[in-house]
Amino acid sequence: MNGLGAQFTNSTGSAKDVIKPFTKLGLTAYGGPAAHIAMMEDEFVEKRRWISREHFLDLVGATNLIPGPNSTEVAMHIGHERAGIWGMVLAGVCFIVPAVLSTLLLAVAYEAYGEVPQLAPLFDGIKPAVLVIIAAAAYRLGKKALAGTRLAMIAALVALMNLCGISEVYSLLTGGLAGAVWLKSSSPGVGIMAFATTFFSTRAAAASAVFAAAAASSEASIVKLSLFFLKVGAVLYGSGYVLIAFLEGDLVNRYGWLSQQQLLDAVAIGQFTPGPVLSTAAFIGYLIGGYIGALSAAFAIFLPSFFFVLILNPLIPRLRKSTWTSCFLDAVNASAVALMFVVIFRLGAVSLVAWKPAVVFLVVAALYLLRTPSTPLLIALGAAIGYFLHLI
């Protein structure tokens, strides 16, 4: 056999086939989306031969066309290819649940001990290390997403919009839609008009949203918490690290449900767990609404991905041929990276003002540039340096 069929075996199977391999990945997949996808390629293309490498690349590319965590959606696609809808559901659940449960356990420990003075030096060192990790992710994504003058200008305009008070959702959608028009057109004037039109329309929408939020109670509830994370799961493009921009913009600045310190601690603790970065929602949900808040937040943020994958899977061949879809994807990826750089600036302005966290940041950044160690190792190093500086 010389066709596709010769490249893989067992192309169909039962839903139970996906439980063991995706549970294993959910327990061991450290290192972020790129590492997760590499592990899936090794497991399902090289070892199990469930799908061909060509089709695997198609699935990876397709996940960039929809919101949600890329590696989680790749897992869902593979499950769908193996065993239909139930295979998709089980693959997603088995990959997500270990991360959510481990994050929840850390949230319980954090609430019990996070404010204890003896642990404060550890978190003081972890926060600058997290900033290094976010900055490194933004740089890696930016090298690809900001290739070309127009994409860089789209990112700059989106960053400016966000700094001027436009919410992350509106900034992202404006960058994607107006940027796609600009990239498709050969005239710079078309891009300027597209951004001007969408800027003023989204500015008005943002003002009304802020007014409505101010008129409503700022007190958190399970329903409000779930709706927030459902919104994020439905519009979050790019790396899971873009989630931090949404959390900082809404939960810290608009609603006041979290402090800047709690946000950095949430991101830091999320790095200790395997699986998707979006499992940080469980940690935040627990801080705001206990166990019910944790499970509701995690369920809400991942729910849209199941629907997106279910709809997209049969359409992948056509979507890859659309120039408009390609332009929108390029523009929205550039916008997502812009939001990441904005939140790095904001968090850095808060957490690096003292000399000790600045030293931790510089040391961890230097080690990353020299050796590129794993994320858990960087977090552990930051904690160790933070504790050492506390002792002296």
N, C-alpha and C positions, 0 to 999 in steps of 0.2 A: 504493500500500500504506500503510495507516494503523496496522498492528499492529507487534509487536516486530520482525518481519522487516524492516521499513523502517528500523529504527534502526541496523542493522549488516549488514555483508556478510561473505561467506566465513566463515560460522559453523563450518564444519568444514574440515579440511585434513589434511595429512600431518605426521608427527612432525618432519620436517626443517624445517618452517616455523618452529618455535620456536627453533631453534638460534641464528640470527643476532641476532634482537632481544633474547633473554635473555642472550646473551654480551655484547652491547653494554651492557645494563643492569648486568651483573656487573662490567664494567670502569669504569662511570661513576656508579653509584648511591651517591653520598656523602650524608651528612646524616641517617641514621637511618631507621627504619621508616616514619615519616610521609612523609618525602621520597621514599622508594622507592615507596610506594603512589601518591603523586601522579604520579611519573614513569610508572608503569604505566598509570594512568588516561589520561594524555596519549597514551601509545604505543598502547594496545590498544583504547581506547574512542574517542578523538578521531581519531587518525591512521589506524590499521589497521581500526577498526570490527569487531573480532573479536567483541565482546560489547556488549550494551547497558549504559548507565550504571546502570540499575536492577539488572541482574543482577550487575554489578561490585560494587555496594554490598552485595548479598546475600553475595557471596564474602568481602568484607572483614569483614562482620559475623560470618560463620561461623568465620573464623579465630580470633576471640576466644573461641570455645567450646572450643577444643582447645589443648593445650600446644604450645610451639614458637615459633619466630620468625615473627611475623605476616606481614611482607612476603615472606619466603621462601615461606610457605604460600600467600599470594595468587598468587605466581608459579606455584606448582605447580597451583593451581586453574585458572588461565588456560590453562596447558598441557594440563590434562585436558579442559577445555572445547573446546580447539582440536583435539586429536588423541588423546584417550583416555589410556590408562595410559602409553604410551610418550611421549606429549606431556608428561604430568606429570613423568615421570622426567627427560627432557631439559631441560625448563624449570628444574627444581630444580638439576640438575647445572650447567647453563650459568650460572645465577645465583650458585651457591655457589663453584665452583672458582676463578674469578679472585680472590675474596677470600681463600680459603684459601692459594693459592699466593703471593700478595703478602704475606700475614701471615707465612707460612713464611720468605720471603726476609728479612723484617725480623727474624724470630727468629734467623736465622743471623747476621745483622749484629749484633744485640744481644748474643748470646753471645760474639761475637768482640771487640766494642768497648764493650759496655754498662758494664763496670766500669773502663774507662779514665778516669783522673781528668779529662781534658779534656772528656769528654762528661757528666760528673756534673752540672755546672751546668745543662745543658739539661734533663735528666730532673728535676732539682730544681724547675724551673719548669713542666715539663709536668704533674707530679702534681697541684699545686693547680688547674691548668686543667681537668684531668679531673674533679676534684671539682665544679667549677662546672657542667660538662656533665651530670654525673650528677644534681646537685641540680636543675638546670633541667628535666631529663627527668622527675624525680620530681614536681616542682611541676606541670608540664603534665598529667601523667597523674593527679595527685591532684585537680586541679580537676574532673575528670570522674568519677574513681573514688570520691571521697569526698563526693559530693554527697548530703547528708542526714545526719541525726544517727546513724542506725543504722549506716550504712556507715562513718562516722568512728569510731564506737565499736568496730566490728569490727576496723578497722585498728589502733586503740589496743590492743586485747586481743591481737592477733596480734604486734604489736611487743613487748608485755610478755612473751608466751610465748617469743619468740625471745631476748630479753634474759635470760630465766630459764634458758636452756639447751636449749629445745626446738629441734630442727634445723629448717632452712629447709623441708624437704619436709613434715615433720609440721605445722609452723606453717601452711604454705600450705593443706594439705588440711583441717586443722581449721577455718581461717577460711572456706574455701569451703563445707564441708559444714554446720558449725554455723551459719555466717552465712546460708546458704540457708534453713535451718529457721526462723531468726529473722525473716528478711525475709518469708517466706511467712506467718508467724504474726502475729496482731495483738496478742499478749500479750508484754510484755517478759520475763515470767517464763520463757516457753518458750526465749527466747534465752539467758538466764542458765543454765538447766538444760542446754541443748545444749552451751554452751561448757564448763561444768563437767565434763560427762561426757566430752567429747572431750579436754579438757585432761588429765585424769587418765589416760585410756587412752593418749594419745600420749606423756605423760610416762613411763609405764611402758615403752612401746615404745622411746622414745628412750634410756632408761637401759639397756635390754638391748642396743641398738645400740652405745652407747658402750662397754659392757662387752666386746662382741664385737670392736669395733675396737681396744680396748686389749689384748685377749688376742692379737690377730693382730699380725703384723709390720707396723711402720709404713713399711717399705721399699716404695717404689713399684715397680710392675711394669706391663707393657703391658696385661695382663689387668685389673688393678685400675683402671688409668687409663681403659681403655675402658668398663668397667662403671660407673665414676663418671659419665663424660660421657653414657653411654646413659641413666642414671637422670635426669640433669639434662634431657636432651632430651625425656624422657617426662613430666616433671612441671612444666616451666618455663612458667608462665603470664605474660601481660603483656609488657611491653617486654623486648627483649634485654638492657637494662641490669640487669634483675633477676638475670641470670646472675652479676653481681658478688657478690650476697649469698651465692649457693651456693659460689662460689669462696673467698670469705673465710671462710665458716663451716666448710667441709670441708678444702680444700687447705691453708689457712693454719693454722687453729686446731686442727682435729682430727688431720689426718695430718702436718702439718708439711712438706709437699712444696714449698711456696712460702713466701717471706717476704712481709711486708706490702709491702715495697719492690718485689719482683718482681710482685706482684699489680697495684699501681698502674702499673708500667711496662708490664705486659701490656695493661691497659685503654688506656693512652695510645697504645701502638703500634697497637692495634686500631683506633683512631680515624683512623689515616693511610690505612687501606685502604677501598676501596669495598665495597658489599655488606653482608650481615648482620653484626651485632655479634658473633654467636656464632662467627664465624671466629677470634675470640680463642682458642678452644680449640686451634687449630693452634699458636699461639705457646706456650701453656702446655705442650701435649703435647711440643713440641720441647725445651723447657727440662728436662722431666722424663725423656723417653725418646727424644730424638733424632728423626730423620726418621720412623721407624716410629711413635714416640709421637705425633708431630704428625698424621700421616695417620690413625692409629687414633682419636685424640681427635676430629678433625673428622668422620670417618665416623660415629662413635658418636653425637655430639650431634645430627646432622642426620637420622640414619636414622629415628627415630620419626615425624618430620614426614611422610615419604613415606607411611607406613602410615595415619597419622591422616587425611591428605587423601584417600587412596584410599577409606577407609571413610566419611568425612563427606560427600564430594561429592554422592552421590545422596540424602543425608538432609537436606540444607540446608533445603528448604521446611518439613519437619515440625519441625526443631529450633527454627526461628525462632518457632514458634507456642507453644512450651512455656513456661509460666510458671515451672516449676521450673528449667529450664535457664537462663532469664533471671536468676533469683535467684542461682543458683550462680555464674553469670558475674559478676554485680555483686559478690558477696562475695569471690570469688577475686581479682578485680582490685583491690579495696580491700586485701586481704591482701598482694598483690604489691607495692603501693605502700608499705605499712608496712615490708616487708622492705628496700626500697630506702632508706627514711629511716634504718633501723637501721644499715645498712652505711655510709651517709654519715657518721653519728655516729661509728662506730668508726674509719673511715679518717681522718676529720678529726682525731680525737683523737691519731692517730699522726703525721700528716703536717703539721699546722698549728701545732705547738707552738713552732717557731722563728719569728723575725720575718720572715725572707726569704720562706718559702713563704706566710706569712700575707699579706704585701704582694702577692705574685703573685695569690693568691686574690681579694683585694679589688679589684685593678685589673681582672682578667679578668671578675669578676662585674659590676663597674660598666659595663664595655664591653658585656657581654651585655645588661644591662638597658637601655642606651641605644640600641644598634644591632642586637642579635641577629645577630651575624655567623655565618658557617658554622663547623661544628665544626673542620675543618682549620685555619682561620684562628685560632680560639681556641687550639688546640694550639701553633701556630707562635708566637703572641703570648706564651703562657706560657713557651715555651722561650727566646725572645728576652729577656724580662724576667729570667728566672732567670740567664741568662748575664751580663746587664748588672749585676745585683746581685752576682754573683760577682766581677766586675772591680773593684767599688768596695769 
